[in-house]
Amino acid sequence: MTLEEFSFDRDGLIPAIAQQHDTGEVLMVAWMNRAALEETLATGRVCYWSRSRGKLWRKGESSGQEQHLVDLRLDCDGDTILLLVDQTGVACHTGRRSCYYRAMRDGALVEIAAPAVSPDTLYGKVP
Amino acid sequence: MTLEEFSFDRDGLIPAIAQQHDTGEVLMVAWMNRAALEETLATGRVCYWSRSRGKLWRKGESSGQEQHLVDLRLDCDGDTILLLVDQTGVACHTGRRSCYYRAMRDGALVEIAAPAVSPDTLYGKVP
């Protein structure tokens, strides 16, 4: 697999949108480097590059909220990826299904979705 | 409008996903600077920042394929935007509805959608 059509930025990263394959809900955006992309394609389990932690991030490795790859698409310029996934549970670290839970209303952001699960439960702080 | 929750990168940009509001189709990703975001919110017509041309890019200004804003959402980290839009015609400069027309199949990218309109028609090279 050459991946030559994939264009990584000056940090060696490419943004990837995760969309729930059957409902169309946009869940999150994260970043991949070449290793994360190769692992995702090889295993079918979505792996990102964590910019904050500086290491590969197998989505769900600490929360159990895994993403399984259904289809991987590349855009016309080759510099963004669309992942069609099957999301276990919730995608957002706040416990919400999608990270896009804030919407502009009359010039201000308001929350339009409540957490489905407590972050403390997700990350093992509550047994 | 303060937009203080919006986190722009070191180039002053934030990536924005455009999704067709009613079908859920992910159309494209482009970038906004603060001025593009403010204009989009003020006018309801989506305006990006063109990194290649180094100027504001009112989507559809040369092709007629405008995007009208239905809702604007910000993610949990404040560093990516989801635009729910009503797309006139096609979003992709290749004449396809979505920029994500290539999919990985057996380790190689294949085209899964044909142009709906010729790029020459879109950009006025054909009367």
Interface residues (C-beta under 8 A of the other chain):
Chain A: M1 E5 P15 I17 Q19 T23 G24 E25 V26 M28 V29 L41 D71 L72 R73 L74 D75 C76 D77 T80 L82 C92 H93 T94 R96 C99 Y100 Y101 R102 A103 M104 G107 A108 L109 I112
Chain B: M1 E5 P15 I17 Q19 T23 G24 E25 V26 M28 V29 L41 D71 L72 R73 L74 D75 C76 D77 T80 L82 C92 H93 T94 R96 C99 Y100 Y101 R102 A103 M104 G107 A108 L109 I112
